[in-house]
């Protein structure tokens, strides 16, 4: 309780120290990509890991499977529309669905902080179980570690999923083609802004709920309707729609043009983004997918998406062009364009 | 620095609060088993999860695979003989090997603490890569999250592994039979005591190094030599040999009798256990396996183990009996016996 005077700088100075991990390295944007490329791949790189799809595809026992891992550190662990348990199920199952795989099983690894309220753990487990049951996917292996108070933040959950692949349906981030239609399955920004609102204790007139959901049913509808005309699937989580589209443009060496105003943004999400100075294009989603589909199949694909409750507000958001490969631009109402870059650092840490 | 008098009990009173997670829940002993049974299985239980082997066995694309997940929170993250990176590879690959599976791939999920030294991260990744390369197993999917300073302890790593199973070799914890020989592949206690020594800054005349290693080569030797005569395989990690044997005795509904003095314990490990008042039977191992083998095949199995550097000190440690099912006893030199129970709580937290 003693004020210390003259003992150093009294205002926190942000120091960007290249020798240390910073929050931005976990953002899903440029810093994450650099960490992966400069630190992880030189040690662990191999052709399967370097596919860099939402899930890896590799043969086991002679047939291809999909595998994806994700650790969830979302803060707060409970938020409108879900909690870390349901999110950990949806997030990994969606990564499998985005390579066209039918999810078969999940593993869960818990890090629990000493002193964690058992009632909270129960709610997380119940929510996880409900999400897994709804998707019809069992948890087949689990692990629990406990760390001392102050060495975690309530709990972290890793989920790893395995899926079965069909030989005739293999969307991938490098398969976008000039002319493809860019479809977005629903309104963007709800998941990220629900977390932000819960974290900051912001009360809105219209509450924002996370839209986290299992997207595999939408993928099945697309496959059944237009099959191999689906070139790319992606769920724009960390880093938001902007980062997902930039990754696809780079992997496929094409340009993407989005039409301003085409993207559905719920009113309350738009208001809060304005209020906090956030760009909704960088806000994480967990119940939305982006599909790059052959132009001739776009109408049928859109109709298929709209036939499901999760996709009823699906839109044609843009197209793939030959110009500016690797770059995403937004065509504004007045005929101008602006570049939609990747998220540089950490707009929203610990969103998943 | 002010002494507070008369403000309450001055000696820390351990309070066992049933409504909160305690360190003992992560010990691998009785409290871990109770947490699993009372909290996790009611929500997530299903026949595959309830196999409770080191890895789950289930069909994907029509043939059986093995899947295992483990999160590593070892403290300190570097210790004589390895670091959290190599440990995370060995730990999960060994879990696959213990159900008889050939490891095919790994996923890795990192939780990094803001401010983590990049040089330490590099050492961990290098060690992880070396362990994976030695085992011939690629990392196929990865994820990195960053949490604020004070919300982790440097870094935590989840690894999940997938393995291929043969139809003719299916050891399992419930397959021990009366008369089986209990083989232990080498000296016990080195991993746990190396961590303890590093954590407590204890210097020994004879340094103790973690023996963490990939055990699949020993499993292959056993399979090639005695095949289906191998009934149970287990790597006695958290909770030590005592907990592993108790789990097997319970799952197989048999008794286990160990011969006192038969178990190899390195001299320095025995000395430090004495010094710290620890029982080596509860100390974690990462480079040791226990095999329950048909009596007629025991000599051949022992010879097979001893033909490999990891198993050169393998011993016959005990036998499986019909009496006292679910219980492990140690026959002492004087003809008496004592019960070797499961670890009740947390002898050694954060050992893996």
Contacts between the chains, C-beta under 8 A, distances in Angstrom:
chain1	res1	chain2	res2	distance
A	18	B	118	7.5
A	19	B	117	6.7
A	19	B	118	5.0
A	19	B	119	7.0
A	20	B	114	7.9
A	20	B	115	5.1
A	20	B	116	6.4
A	20	B	117	6.3
A	20	B	118	6.3
A	21	B	112	4.8
A	21	B	113	7.1
A	21	B	114	6.0
A	21	B	115	6.5
A	21	B	116	4.1
A	21	B	118	6.9
A	21	B	121	7.0
A	21	B	146	5.9
A	22	B	114	6.3
A	22	B	115	8.0
A	22	B	146	7.2
A	23	B	114	5.4
A	23	B	146	5.4
A	23	B	148	6.8
A	24	B	146	7.8
A	25	B	112	7.0
A	25	B	144	7.0
A	25	B	146	5.0
A	26	B	112	7.1
A	26	B	144	6.3
A	26	B	145	5.0
A	26	B	146	3.0
A	26	B	147	7.6
A	32	B	144	6.9
A	35	B	144	6.6
A	36	B	142	7.8
A	36	B	144	7.3
A	39	B	118	7.1
A	39	B	121	6.3
A	39	B	122	6.8
A	39	B	125	6.6
A	40	B	125	6.5
A	40	B	142	6.4
A	40	B	144	7.4
A	43	B	122	7.7
A	43	B	125	4.0
A	43	B	126	5.7
A	43	B	128	7.0
A	43	B	129	4.1
A	44	B	108	7.3
A	44	B	125	6.6
A	44	B	128	6.9
A	44	B	129	5.4
A	44	B	132	7.3
A	44	B	139	4.6
A	44	B	142	7.0
A	46	B	138	4.5
A	46	B	139	7.1
A	46	B	140	7.5
A	48	B	105	7.4
A	48	B	138	6.0
A	48	B	140	4.4
A	49	B	138	6.9
A	49	B	139	5.7
A	49	B	140	5.6
A	49	B	141	7.0
A	49	B	142	6.7
A	55	B	141	6.6
A	56	B	105	7.7
A	56	B	107	7.8
A	56	B	140	4.0
A	56	B	141	4.4
A	58	B	104	7.8
A	58	B	105	6.1
A	58	B	140	5.7
A	60	B	60	6.9
A	60	B	61	7.6
A	60	B	65	5.7
A	60	B	104	5.5
A	60	B	105	7.7
A	60	B	162	6.1
A	60	B	164	6.2
A	61	B	60	7.6
A	61	B	61	6.7
A	61	B	63	4.1
A	61	B	64	7.9
A	61	B	65	6.6
A	61	B	164	5.5
A	62	B	63	7.5
A	63	B	61	4.1
A	63	B	62	7.6
A	63	B	63	7.9
A	64	B	61	7.9
A	65	B	60	5.8
A	65	B	61	6.5
A	65	B	65	7.9
A	65	B	162	7.7
A	67	B	105	6.7
A	67	B	107	6.0
A	67	B	140	5.8
A	67	B	141	5.2
A	67	B	162	6.7
A	68	B	107	7.5
A	68	B	141	5.3
A	69	B	107	3.7
A	69	B	108	7.0
A	69	B	109	4.9
A	69	B	141	4.9
A	69	B	142	6.8
A	69	B	143	5.3
A	69	B	158	7.1
A	69	B	160	5.9
A	70	B	109	6.7
A	70	B	143	4.8
A	71	B	109	4.0
A	71	B	110	7.1
A	71	B	111	5.7
A	71	B	143	5.5
A	71	B	145	5.1
A	71	B	158	6.1
A	72	B	145	7.7
A	73	B	111	6.2
A	73	B	145	4.6
A	73	B	147	5.3
A	73	B	151	7.9
A	104	B	58	7.7
A	104	B	60	5.4
A	105	B	48	7.4
A	105	B	56	7.7
A	105	B	58	6.1
A	105	B	60	7.7
A	105	B	67	6.7
A	107	B	56	7.8
A	107	B	67	6.0
A	107	B	68	7.5
A	107	B	69	3.7
A	107	B	160	5.2
A	108	B	44	7.3
A	108	B	69	7.0
A	109	B	69	4.9
A	109	B	70	6.7
A	109	B	71	3.9
A	109	B	109	7.6
A	109	B	158	4.4
A	109	B	160	7.5
A	110	B	71	7.1
A	111	B	71	5.7
A	111	B	73	6.1
A	111	B	111	7.2
A	111	B	156	5.8
A	112	B	21	4.8
A	112	B	25	7.0
A	112	B	26	7.1
A	113	B	21	7.1
A	114	B	20	7.9
A	114	B	21	6.0
A	114	B	22	6.2
A	114	B	23	5.4
A	115	B	20	5.1
A	115	B	21	6.4
A	115	B	22	8.0
A	116	B	20	6.4
A	116	B	21	4.0
A	117	B	19	6.7
A	117	B	20	6.3
A	118	B	18	7.5
A	118	B	19	5.1
A	118	B	20	6.3
A	118	B	21	6.9
A	118	B	39	7.1
A	119	B	19	7.0
A	121	B	21	7.0
A	121	B	39	6.4
A	122	B	39	6.7
A	122	B	43	7.7
A	125	B	39	6.6
A	125	B	40	6.5
A	125	B	43	4.0
A	125	B	44	6.6
A	126	B	43	5.7
A	128	B	43	7.0
A	128	B	44	6.9
A	129	B	43	4.1
A	129	B	44	5.4
A	132	B	44	7.3
A	138	B	46	4.5
A	138	B	48	5.9
A	138	B	49	6.9
A	139	B	44	4.6
A	139	B	46	7.1
A	139	B	49	5.7
A	140	B	46	7.5
A	140	B	48	4.4
A	140	B	49	5.6
A	140	B	56	4.0
A	140	B	58	5.7
A	140	B	67	5.8
A	141	B	49	7.0
A	141	B	55	6.6
A	141	B	56	4.4
A	141	B	67	5.2
A	141	B	68	5.3
A	141	B	69	4.9
A	141	B	160	7.7
A	142	B	36	7.8
A	142	B	40	6.4
A	142	B	44	7.0
A	142	B	49	6.7
A	142	B	69	6.7
A	143	B	69	5.3
A	143	B	70	4.8
A	143	B	71	5.4
A	143	B	158	7.9
A	144	B	25	7.0
A	144	B	26	6.3
A	144	B	32	6.9
A	144	B	35	6.6
A	144	B	36	7.3
A	144	B	40	7.4
A	145	B	26	5.0
A	145	B	71	5.1
A	145	B	72	7.7
A	145	B	73	4.6
A	145	B	156	7.8
A	145	B	350	7.5
A	146	B	21	5.9
A	146	B	22	7.2
A	146	B	23	5.4
A	146	B	24	7.8
A	146	B	25	5.0
A	146	B	26	3.1
A	146	B	349	7.1
A	147	B	26	7.6
A	147	B	73	5.3
A	147	B	153	6.4
A	147	B	156	7.9
A	147	B	350	6.5
A	148	B	23	6.7
A	148	B	153	8.0
A	148	B	349	7.6
A	148	B	350	7.9
A	150	B	150	6.2
A	151	B	73	7.9
A	151	B	152	6.5
A	151	B	153	4.4
A	152	B	151	6.5
A	152	B	152	6.2
A	153	B	147	6.4
A	153	B	148	7.9
A	153	B	151	4.3
A	156	B	111	5.7
A	156	B	145	7.8
A	156	B	147	7.9
A	156	B	156	7.2
A	158	B	69	7.1
A	158	B	71	6.1
A	158	B	109	4.5
A	158	B	143	7.9
A	158	B	158	3.8
A	158	B	160	7.6
A	160	B	69	5.9
A	160	B	107	5.2
A	160	B	109	7.5
A	160	B	141	7.7
A	160	B	158	7.6
A	160	B	160	3.8
A	162	B	60	6.1
A	162	B	65	7.7
A	162	B	67	6.7
A	162	B	162	6.9
A	164	B	60	6.2
A	164	B	61	5.4
A	349	B	146	7.1
A	349	B	148	7.6
A	350	B	145	7.5
A	350	B	147	6.5
A	350	B	148	7.9
